């Protein structure tokens, strides 16, 4: 299967500005009738990054091609994927507006069993936050090199929230508590490098997240670096619970 790489620009109502994102989209065989919507991975970048990072520094396109998986990579700047006290509503953008816009443009499935969210560092925490706040929206969450509380990034989150305590969607611990006895919890793949400076934060997060069914924690050699994240996204994609049933255009 061949893939198309698409750069999309559009106006975001949630952010009040024009935005860009990258999309990897499986191409159909024009000789065959194909009205299948694609399973999709919403892939988030880390702090100081952008929508280009995963394409520039990993082989995610090759890994997605093997499984016929579409990948959408937005930019969220230093928002921590939250609605900012003095800025854009990035949680609303990533969790709701972006999926709606992308499905209007491309044949992406809206079925929960064909949607997955993952990210690295800031994006890993963001994927956990979004995925656990909206568990009916995703089948799996990938959290790479991140924890719930990382001292080095706490000042950014404090600025985003305007000094307020996280509430609602932003309170990951509250989301975990709500899901402890739920039957509808996404599978979670949580991995961190043994030389990563965020290792202790990831281990503390493990203690909190381990109450959830389908939570999987892994440590492997590596640091806070692209070699590790390339291997992490490959492992995540290879074990995604993709479904074979067709999802056709309406």
Secondary structure, 3 states (H helix, E strand, C coil): CCEEEEEEEEEECCCCEEEEEEEEEECCCCCCCCCECECEEEEECCCCCCCCHHHHHCCHHHHHHHHCCEEEEECCCCCCCCECCCCCEHHHHHHHHHHHHHHHHCCECCCHHHEEEEEECHHHHHHHHHHHHCHHHCCEEEEECCCCCCHHHHHHHHHHCCCCCCCHHHCHHHHHHHHCCCCCCCEEEEEEECCCCCHHHHHHHHHHHCCCCCEEEEEECCCCCHHHHHHHHHHHHHCCCCCCCCCECC
